[in-house]
Amino acid sequence: LHAWPWVKVGKFVLSLRETEDDWVNWKGRNPMTKEIYPFFGVRIKRGQFSIRAQSVYPYGEPGTTFYPRLNRADYNHESHTEEMIRYNKEGANYRLLDSGHLLNEKNNRDGKQIGTVFQSTFECMTLKQFYFTMIYVPCDYAETLDAFYGRNWNHVESRANGGKGSYPALKLSKGEDTQMLHGGPKPLCA
């Protein structure tokens, strides 16, 4: 894997990333045509700052997109699979991209391309407060978060081991959720 040439945009430097196919649930193929996507995302740099943003791809009907679910076999695959299935039970939209079926315990198989499907093109953005600053979020951010986490996206969850590795997020009780949010940071887009 190699990075494509860097392009300077203002004070930022960007480089497209080639499609990666070493994920358990993402092989870099268009679910409709089976062709390999020419890019996977972009690396954005400015000074010591560097972040990688993955692509959102068109899917099926106009105005529908998907974000690939990226699971590593030896790192987070098992825990992420538990989360996807639980979130789908709570209204999320993780789908088997080749068939369009909602992911569940019965149809989950390693090697199947899985992604979160959105009824959005993310062309509309709006400013929302985030801690002490303002950030841009999709105008339909609530629907986007529903698609990722189900209708309980604004509830605090426990991330064992700092959310790293093979530990699924665990639901907290309503009391624990209230206590965590009392006097502390507000949910991202409240």
C-alpha positions, 0 to 999 in steps of 0.5 A: 500500500502506498500513498498517492501524491500529496496536494496542497490545499491552503495550509493543508496537505492532502493525499488520496489513499488506495483502496484497502482490502485487508479488513474482515468486512470490507474488500474495497469493491463496489457492491453493485458492479463488483469493481474495486474502488480507486480510493479509500479515503484521504490523509490530511496533514498540517504541521504535526497534525495528521488525520485519515478520513475514510470515504462515504460511497454512493449506494443504490438509489440516488441520495443514498450512501454507505460507509464501510464497516472496518473490522480487523480480525485480530483486533476489533472484529468480534466486538464490533460485530456484537455492537453492529447487531445490537445497534441494528436491534435498536434501529441502526442500519448496518447492512450486507452491502451486496444483498442490502439485507439488514445485518443480524445474527443469522446472516453475519459471515466473515468476508461479507462487505458490511456498511452503514447505509444512509439516506443522505449525500452529506452535502448539507452541513450546519454549525453545532456547538461542541464543547467550547467551539463550533463544528460542522455536522451534517444537517441530518446528523440525528439520522446519521447517528441513528444509522450508526448507533440506533435510536439510543445514540445520545446515551453514554456507553462504557468503552472497556480498555478505552474503546480499543481492541476486542471489547464491545461498548456496553450499555449503562443504566439510565441512572449511570447515563444521567450521572455521567452527563450531569454537569459534564460535557453534553452529547455532541449535537444536543 
